[in-house]
Amino acid sequence: MRPLSRTADCLLVALTLGAASCGSDAEPAADVISVGVLLSYTGHLTADSINSERALLMAIEAANQAGGVGGRPLRMVARDTGSDPGKVGERARELVDAGVAVVIGPDAEDLAIAARGTLDDRTIILPSFATSQDVLFKARSWFVIGAPIARMACELQAQLRADGRQKPLIIFNPSGYSAGIAWTLTNTYGYGRYVLSTNKAPTTADVKPILSTSADAFVLAATPSSAGPLIYALLANGALTDPTRWYLSPTLHSPVFLDLIPHGGMAGAHGVSQGSAAEAASFRDSFAARWHDRALDDAYPFYDAGALAVLGLQRALAHDGAIPTGTGLSPHLMAVTRAGGTPIHWNELGQGLERLRAGQEITYLGLSGELAFDALGQTPGATTTWWTIGPDGFVERQGQSNCQ
């Protein structure tokens, strides 16, 4: 299914949420509650941004259809990071100046770090797998969804060991999530590493160290745009005869990667990514019906982020009598994920809002797995999943992790 363009998305959003959506600077109605989002709509991180935005919009739409927060409608105000840490501070300031009640995103760790100066005193939800590690000097009002990099590195190391691999080589891009997972694997487990260029296609000379290595397995932690040309170069040199020796990081669990490599060229390679709850299948169907597109990995936590935002805002209004500012939303996000309340599933936001309006407590059960935040705003109960590349795309594998 082919995704819609950003322009087509904006038309759909405008019809649903009003003309002030899609980052428009039009003045919203006085009673509208704004939810800010920082996503990389341009630059090297663009692959999944529209998909993530669509999931977030579904949560906002569901809340509006249920009467909004205290009878007030919600709108999304989006800003483009440009995949550039040098721009994200200015974009974050625009959201603050627009009066957003909460910010969702950005979608990469280096972008989040660059936004600290503007957003340290705000409540932020970070749903992307690329921000799932403990962002350097993160404020406690920043809430992180998903398993951290250390957990992913543990998963990869455990699978390598289970498969009898003794000398894996880590091939990685030297920035962002890929650099983080490579650093963890090499420094924690002592694996060798090879830095993959991000700005040029690999030549025979570039892949010679890979061709001549004595490694018995390869861990590829790279963006699809870097990994695709590497696979082509290795195939051209006859050096990719056994894809089962290849272990892939979450960055490559994307249809973009499959589109960039020869069909069947990596069949049998396997990888790890963020997991999802059992009921995520019903969300996948709803997402496909709504957008004529498939839900990618970040769609589940981005929907959860939207759901948490509206539920937290409703609880704040019910308990405090006002929409909170600054970090005031933080205790309410903790409360709506805490065990003991009435369970609310992803497609029951209306029921959740109704109970919160009545002063009752709820526990939101996320699509992306357990969402009970700890005191640092992390989700220690986050799940992971393993998959292989089959003849027709990704195939999820059954199994249980021993990593924590």
N, C-alpha and C positions, 0 to 999 in steps of 0.2 A: 504494500500500500504506500503510495507516494505522499509525503508530507506536504501540507499547504505552505505557501509562502508567508513571510512575516506580514506582508500587507493584507493577505487574506485572513490571517489570524486576527489582525487588528479590526477588520470589518466584523468578524464574528464576535469579538470581545465587545465592540461598541454596541452591537445589537443587544448583547446580554447585560452588560454592566454600565453602559452609558458612554458618551463621547469622550469622557475624561480619562478613559483607560488607555493602555498601550503607551504609557509614558507621556501622554498629552499634557500640556501645561494649561489646558483650559481650567477655569475656576470651578471646583466641584460644588455641589449643593452643600449648604451649611451642615446638614445632618449626616453626610456621607463619611464613613470611616475608611481611611486609606491604608492599604497594606503595601509596603514598598518591596521591590524585588530588584536585586542586582544580578544580572546574568550576562554572559559573554555572547552577545548576539553577533559580534564581529571579532575577527582575529583568529588565532590558532585554536581556541577552545570552543568554537561555535557548534561543533557537531551535534550536541544534545540539548542545546539551550531552548529551542522552540518546544521540544518534547517535554522538557521540565516545566516550562511555562504553562503548557496546556494542562498538565496535571494539577498545577496550582490553581488554575482557573476553574477546574472542575470543583474543587473544594469551595472556592468563593461563590460559584454559581449555586451549589447545594445550600450554602448558608443563606444566600439571598432568597432562594425559593422558599426557605423555611422562616422568612421574616427578618433576616439579618440579625444584627446584634442589638438587642433591646429595641427592635423595630427600626433600626437604622441600617440602610444598605451599605455594602462594602464595595470598594473598587480597588483594582490593582494599579499601582503606579510603578512602571518599569524603567530602569536605566541600564544602559549598555556599558559594561566595563571595558569593552574593546580588547579583552584578554590582556590588558596592560596595567600593571601595578601603578604606573605613573598617572593613570587616569581615574582609578577607582575612588580615590579620596574625593575628587571633585564630584563624581557621580553620587557618592554617598551623601555628600553635603547637600546636593539637590534634593534628595529624598527627605533629609532632615528638614530642610527649608519648606518642603511641600507638606509637612506636618503628618508624616506617616506614623501610625501607631506602633508598628513593628517592621523590621527589615528581614527579609528572607534572602539568603545568599550573602556574599558572592559564591562562585562555584569552583574556586581553586584556593589552595592554602596561601600562596604568595599574594593573591588579591586580598584575602581576608586580613593578612598581616598589614598590608599597605593601607587598609581602611581603618585600622585600629585608632588612629588619631582622631578620626571623625566619629566612630561608632562605639568607642569604649564605654560610654555612659548611656548606651541604648540596649534594649533587648533585641538580640539577633538570633535567628534560627539558621543553622548551617546544614542543609539537607544533602548536599552532594557527597558522593563517595570521596571526591578529591579534597574535601575539607574534613574528613572523618577522623583524622588524627588530631591530637591535642594541639591546636594552633598555638604557636609560640606566644607565651604571655597572654593567653586568652582571658578576657574578663569572665567572671562567673555568670554574668547576664547573657553570655553567648551559649546557646544550646546546640549541641552537636548530635546529629543523627547518624548512626551507622558504626560499624566495626572499625577501629583505628588501624593504622598502617602496621603497627606491631603485631596485631592479630592476623593480618593478611600475610605478613612475612612468616609467621608461625605456621599458617596453613600450608604455604608453599614448601617450607622446610620439612614439615611433617609428611607431605605427599612425596617429596623427593626421597626421603629416608624410607618410606614404605615401599617405594619402587626400586630400592636398592641403588639409587644414584649417589655416587661418592664425590664426584668432582664437577658440580654444575658451574656454568659460567653465566653471570648476570649481564645481560645486554640492556642498556637503558639510555633514555634521554636525560641530560644533566640538569633538569629543572622540574619543579612542581612535584606532583604525586610520584612520578616515575623515579626521580632522584631520591625521594624519601624512602620508597620501598627498597631501592637498590642499596642505599646507605645502610638501612636496617639489616638487610640480608648479608651484606659483606662484613659489617662490623660486629654483628651478633653471632653469625655462623661461620665467618671466615671464608666465604666463597670468593672466587675470582670475579673480575668485572671488566667490561668493555664498554666504553662510552660511544654512543651512537649519535652522529651529527643530526641536528634538527633543522639545518638550513640548506642541505644539499643531498641529492640522491647518492647512495653508496656506490662506489666503483669497486672493481676487483681488488685494487690495492686496499681499499677500506675494509673489505670483508676478509682479507687474507689472514688477519689474526684469528678470526672465527674458524676459517677453513683449516688452519694449522694447529688449532688447540687440541689438547688431549682431554678436553671436557667430555663427560659422558652424558650431559644433559645441558639444556639452555633455558634460562628464565628470561623472557622478553618483557620488559617493563618500558613501554614506549607509547607514544600517540599513534593512532592508525596511520597518519600521514608519514611518519618515519618508519613504522614497522612494515607497511606495504611494500615500499621500494626495497627494503632489506630482504624480504622474502623472495621477491623477484630476482634479486642479485644472487642469492644463495641457490635458487632453483636453476638459474642460468649456468652456474658453476658446478651443478650436479652435487651440491653439498647439503641438500635437504632430502635425504632418502628415507628418513625415519621420523616423521612428525611427532610420534609418541614421545620422543626425547625432549619435546618443547613444552614448557610450562608458561602460561600467559597471565599477566597481571590484569586487574579489573579494567584498566584503560582500554583493553582490546576486546572486551565483551560488548561489541557494538557492531551493527550491520555495516557501518562505514568501513571497518576493517575487512569484513568479508568481501565488500565491493572492490577493495583495493588489491586483493590477491587472486591468483588464478583459481578457478573453481576446482575444488578437491586438492589444492596444493598443500593445505595444512590439515587435511582430514586425519583425525586421531590425536591432534594436539589438544591439550587440556588446560583449563585455567580456573581461577577463583574470582568471585565477585561478591558484592553485598547480597544477602539473602532477602527473602520476603515471606510473609505469613501465608498460611495455606489458602486463605480466602482471597489472595491476590488474583487468582484466576478470574473471579467475577469482576474485579476492577479492570483487568486486561480487556475483557469483553466490552465493558462500558466505555473504556478509553477508545477502543477501535470503533465502536458505534458513533461516538461523539466526534472524533477527529479523522476517521478513515486513515489511521496510522497505528503503529504498534507502540506499546508502552516500553520504553527503554529502562535501564536499571535505575536511573535517577528519578523516574516518574513516580515511583512508589513513595520515597521519602519526601519529594516535593509536594505530593498530595497530603501526606501526613503533616508537613510543615504548615500548609494552608489550614488544615483541620485544627491543628493545635492553636494556631493564631486566633481563629474565630472563637473556638471554645474558651481559650484563655481570656480573650477580650470580654466575652459574655460573663464569665465568672467574675472578672474584675468589676464589671458594671453592676452585677448583682450584689457583690459584697462591699464595694467601696463607693458605689453610686456615681462613678465617673470612668471614662476611658483613661487608663494610666498613661503617664509620660515617662520619659527617661527609661529607667530600669524597672519601673513599677509593674510591668506585666510578668516579670520573672517568677515570682512566687505562684502566680496563677497557672503558668505553664507547668510548674512542678506539680501543682495540685491536680490538674486534669489528667496527668499520667500516673499518679500515685494509686497503688492498689487499694481496694476497699470501696470504691464508688460503684455506681451502676455501670456495667460494661457497655461501651458504645463502639460499634464497629464503623468501618469507613463509610458505609452507606446509610448510617443512622445519625448524621449530623443534626438533622431536625429534632430528633428525640433528645440528643445531647443538649442542644440549645434550650429546649423546653424545660428540661430538668434543672439546668443551671439558672434559668430565669426564676424558677420556683425555689431557689436556694438549696437545691440538692447537690450532692457530689457525684461526679461521674469519673470513669476511668476509660480514656480513649485507648482502643486496641489498634495499633498501627498496622498498615500494610507492609511496612518494612521490618516488622518484627517487634520485639519488646521495646517500648519507648520510655520506661521508667528512668528518668534522669537522676544521676547521682549528684552529690553536692558540688561537683565541678562542672555540671551541665553536660556530662557524657552519658552514653547509653551502653553500660557494660553488658547488657543482655542482648546486644545486637547479633543477628544471625549472618552466616555466610553460606555460599553455595558453590559447588564445583560443577563444571560443565566440560563437554568436549565439543570439538568441531566435527560434525557428521557430514554426510553427503549433501544434506539440504540445509545446513546451518547449525546453529548451536543446539546441543542436546543436554539438558540438565541431568546430572548424575545423582543417584541416591547415596546417602552416607551420613555419618555423624562425625562432627569435629570434636577433637579433644583439646583444642586451643581455647584460651580464655583471654 
